[in-house]
Every structure is written in structure tokens, then in C-alpha cells.
Amino acid sequence: MKIQSSTKKGRVKRVIARTAIMLGICLAAIIVFIYSAMLVICYGPSPRARDLFVNTCMETSFLKYFPPLVLSSSQIEVIQKANSIVDNGEVTVGQQDYTNVENQNTSQPAIEIVDVVGATYKGKMMIVKDPSRVVVGTSSDTFSADKGGKKLDQMIEDEGAIAGVNAGGFVDDGGVGNGGMPIGLVIKNSKLLNGDLNTPVTVVGFDQKNMLHVGTMTGQQALDKGLRDAVSFGPALVVNGKPLEVSGTGGGLNPRTAIGQRADGSVLILVIDGRQPHSLGATHKDLVDVMVDFDAVNACNLDGGSSSMMYYQGELQTVCSSLYGPRRIPTAILVKE
Amino acid sequence: MSQSVETIEKEKSPAKKQKKPHSTFFKVAWGVVFVFVVMIFTALLILWNYLDNYERSDPRYYLDQVVTLLENKQYEEAARESGFEETTFFTFERFEEYVTDILGDSTDLRVVESKSDAENERNYRVVGENGELKFVLTEQPNTLGFGFSSYSVKLDLGSGGTWKIVAPDEIAVSVDGIELDDTYRLDEQMIPDPYETLLDTSLAPQLAVYEVSGLYTRPVVTAENAEIVYDEDNTTVRITDSLKTPAAEREEMIINAAKTYAAFISGDAQMKDVAALLYDQTKFYESIKTYSSYWYIDHDSAEAENVKLFNYTEYAENAFSAEVTFDYRVKRTKGNINQVYPTHYRLSFMEVDGEIRLINIEVL
């Protein structure tokens, strides 16, 4: 009886061991394949694929650990530098008065959402005729890492808006941040809610006459310009009617959010889906091209990745790339009723 | 001792039999490893091939090759790679000169993409020390594996195209240093504008019309002692023999004709005075012969002051025109009238029946 029992135990152990070995082989095969594929991408026949891979990974909180497995930090730095938007330091100039835009061009709808399609991406462009309706929404007037941010739909509801997209960047260690602490400037109702007065950052925001300003400036300069609502992110895409120069791929393929303004004052709010089978994502160069196609005179990239999303009338218009659904964020661009 | 060894071996032998399933498993396991290795190797080969095609589907892949050649001053190869075709009027030497003028000694050229209206074209600017070269890359659909497309590179050398050159018959014309012979001459001929007034235009001096093609840039036209005017809108170059100065006798003839015409208008000369100068088989003569002067300022005298003759142009040996300006002063003692009329005419003449006659007067 005892002998039978030990034989059974031995068989069970053997089955477990063999299963473990087979799983180990499969796992090893997957790891070897992924690592070899990364080697082929980074050292194979396509520098463009390498650049896209490195930039795509380095722009995300989770995947940024992959390129260092096959490339040195200096190589990664060179690749990132060679594939970016060249910031020429230009800042929006001029003082256009867009306080009475809603009464002009009656044929243009108040809000229009247009499909945007490129070789590697799909997205939505929201065109808001009256720029005075576009404001910055925040999760709170006093940001705190403990408090966390708000989901976009909640922020839209709380602020009595009809539409919104994510806006500025935030502290997001490991891609699992709670969206409580924004990075850089946040100005709402002409009050500086976050950021300091002396550090220059890329800012995008509206002044009192609803003109969109884009460029690198300090908090003090932003307030001096009379910005009523602004956030920090970048890079700038179009400044004073001129698209910024793009080197290489102009970044990786990722979900993107961007904002721009036409010469007639209407506001362009763009969200591109990414990291999904139907849309891999867009580079910064793609954003420049789209904004130029839509006649933007000033435009800036906003926070992208898993934060990118667009709500309109309570419906999510884009597909959020986060596996856990829309994320909590500290700031948003909202369109008031 | 030997017995005990045998016993042990006998005892071991069933155990050996029991290990057989292990061996089969490891054989299978090694088989799986082998299959995975083959699969990974195949997948990597496919990935490599895919990436190779992906790389070659980027317009910059092709443009960068040309840019590298330009940076290395390998102009002949760069010309070949950028679709440059040598023509009579734009030789490789001219290409090299054109490119080096723009790029200077720059060995680190900057490439900037510019907006293209055509869906299958991408436009780039290569910025050098003294300007920029424009390149157009045209997609060649599905020419690569995995459905990717390659691109052809073409250096956009500017307007180029075909130009017409209109010149007096006897003037030798050169384009980009090559003298135009009859092979470049069109059957059509042109009449200089002032001679279109002739009722029988076959009498008019004829201008030769040349056509040159295979140009990449605006042609450099040369003609000795001639004025050369480029008409960019009509891609035409007009050459006139206007750098000559008229002989004194001819100058006097032109000025006298101008003064006579002014005097006729002010009522100080008769139609017969003008008609004596005019060739009567012209539209101009038809229009002036019944002209009645209604000059309303009664005056004692009229004279031309500060007479200047310029833009003397010869269309043929005895067909010429010139512009004349002067201040036409009209005086009357009574009432102290002293009026000056700035006057500007272009007068055109040609030889008819062995005599130089006035063909046309334009008031400018």
C-alpha cells in the first residue's frame, strides 16, 4: 500500500517536473525570441525601425525598460535627439481678438468632430468654433499626490462642460501614477495653480482674448502674457503659422493629444489612438502634418500615451489604450456648454 | 565480489528499463526546443526581411543616399541618383556648377521636408551654404516586399522647360554658350509690334523665332550688342538690337518726324507735312488721314525743347524705331501764355521702295 502510494507520488512529481520543463522551454523560447527580435530591430537593416522602436518605448512609462536591454544609454540618447522636434525657441506673438468669434461665420458648426486617418494611426479632431468655450479643467485647486487626479468624464461633469480631452503631464512613476500631481505650469482663471514663476517650460494656453499662445516661457512670462488658462507640455508643433522643423521620425508611435488654433480663432483638439491593432499611434511629425492640414497657426502637443482620450456628450470618442480604462488625470482641456 | 557485482547489475537492469519513459520525454523536449529554434530563426529571418523592406519604403532612404554623395562631392553619382539627364543646354558641368554654387563647401547638409500637394510625392529641401536644392520623391507603389513602396528621387532644378527666343534675323544668339543654328529655328516668324500697323505685313521686318528645350533653369541667353529681355510669364526671351546708336542723319530724321507730328497736333503743321513722311499703306495712316486738330489754345509759336532720343532699336538693316521725348512749349504774347507739354513718342520707320518712311507713331 505504501509502495503504491510512493509510486503515485513519484508519477505526480514527474508530471509536474515535465510540465515545468515544457513551460520553461516555451518561456525561454518567448524570451529568446523577444530579445533576438529587439536585437534585429536595433542592429538589423532598418535604422528607422530602430529609431521608432526606441522612441516609442522611451515615451512610455512601462516600455522604457526595453531599449536599455540592447542599447547603451548614450546610444538611446543619440537616437532620441536625432528624432525629435527642433525647438527654435519661438513663442506665439501678436494679439488677436477672438472674443466675438461665435457671431461670425454662421455656417460653421459650433462643435464638429472629424475623423483623422494616417498610415499608422486613427483619431478624432474636434473643431470648436468659439475659443472662449475652451478652458482648462483641473482635478482640484490644490494638487496633491495623496489626493489623486480625476477621471476625465468626472471632470467634465464637475465643470459643467460638454467635451474634453486630457491636457498636461503629471507624475506617473512606472505608468501607475494616480494623476494627482501635474508637471509644470497650470493656470486656471488667470491663477497659477502649479509650477513656479522662474523655470522656463513649454506652455500652451489661452489669453484673455482667447488667442492660443504656444512656446517656452516661465510662469511669470505666462502671467504677463495674460494667459487665463494654460498647461505645460510639448513640443510646440506650429508657432506663428510656421510648422516646427522635425528631425528623423519626430518621436515614436504613441497615442497623442494636441491642441491648436486656426487664424479664424476656432480651436483644434486632436486625439490619436495608439498601442492598439486599429491604430499604432502617431509621431510628433504626424501631429505637425495634421495640424498644418487643418490650417493651425499655433499648435502644441499635450500629454499622450494611456492618458489620451476625448469625451463628447458623455461618450468616449476615442479608444483609450490603458487596459484599465480611462486614467485619473490632474488637468484637462474642456469645452464649456 | 564478482557475484555481488552481478547481483547489483541484475538489480539495476529493471531500473534502467524504468528510465525509458524519461528518455522519450527528453527526446520530445529536445524536439520541441529544436522546433522553437527553427521557428525563432524563421521568424527572425522574416522580421529581418520585413525591416529591410520597411527601411527601403522610407523616402529618406533614397534621398539620404543622394545627400551623402553631395556631401562627399561625388556629383556625377549624385546626378545619376537624382534622375538628372544631361541635355545640350544643361550639361553635367552646368549641373555641377549649379549644385556647388548652392551648397558651397558644406559637408553637413540639412534636410527639411516641405509640404506636398500630390499624394504620391514627398518634397524635401536640402539646405546648403548659399541656398537650397529641392527634391521631389515619387512613390513607386508596391515595388517592394510586404506591400511596401519604393521612391524615385528627382532634383527639381526649377522652371526650365521650353523657351522661345525672338531675335532679329541677323543677330547671332547663344543659349548657355551654344550658338543657335537653324535646327533651333521655328517655321513661324514674328513681326515687331510697331509694324503690325502695315496693311501688308509681309513687308514688315521679320524676327527669327528659336525654341530651346531640355533646360533645367532659366536659359542664359547672349547676343552681341543686343538688349535681352526675359519674359518669365511667357517663357520667352526677346532680343532687340537696341544698343546701337543711330547715325546722325537717321537721328535727325527721327527727331524731325517727332517734331512735325507734335506741330500737326498743335495746329502748327498741316496733314500734308506729316503725310510727306508717312507710308500710306498702314492702319496708322488710315486713322490719321482724317484727323482734325481741335487745338484750343490760340498761340503765336510752338517749339520743342530738351529733345532726347533713346531706345533706338534696329529690327533689320532699314527697319528701326526709337523713342523721343521733349518739352513742347507753346507761347502767346497776349495773355502771357507759356505752356509746356511733356511729350513722349515712339516712332518706327522702314524702307519702302528705296525710301525710308514713317510707319507708326505711338504716344507713350
HADDOCK unambig.tbl for C-alpha pairs under 7 A between the chains (distance, minus, plus):
assign (segid A and resid 22 and name CA) (segid B and resid 29 and name CA) 6.90 0.50 0.50
assign (segid A and resid 25 and name CA) (segid B and resid 33 and name CA) 6.73 0.50 0.50
assign (segid A and resid 29 and name CA) (segid B and resid 36 and name CA) 6.37 0.50 0.50
assign (segid A and resid 33 and name CA) (segid B and resid 40 and name CA) 5.89 0.50 0.50
assign (segid A and resid 37 and name CA) (segid B and resid 44 and name CA) 6.43 0.50 0.50
assign (segid A and resid 40 and name CA) (segid B and resid 48 and name CA) 6.58 0.50 0.50
assign (segid A and resid 44 and name CA) (segid B and resid 48 and name CA) 6.59 0.50 0.50
assign (segid A and resid 45 and name CA) (segid B and resid 48 and name CA) 6.83 0.50 0.50
assign (segid A and resid 45 and name CA) (segid B and resid 51 and name CA) 6.25 0.50 0.50
assign (segid A and resid 45 and name CA) (segid B and resid 52 and name CA) 5.16 0.50 0.50
assign (segid A and resid 46 and name CA) (segid B and resid 51 and name CA) 5.56 0.50 0.50
assign (segid A and resid 46 and name CA) (segid B and resid 52 and name CA) 5.85 0.50 0.50
assign (segid A and resid 46 and name CA) (segid B and resid 55 and name CA) 4.93 0.50 0.50
assign (segid A and resid 48 and name CA) (segid B and resid 55 and name CA) 6.24 0.50 0.50
assign (segid A and resid 49 and name CA) (segid B and resid 51 and name CA) 6.94 0.50 0.50
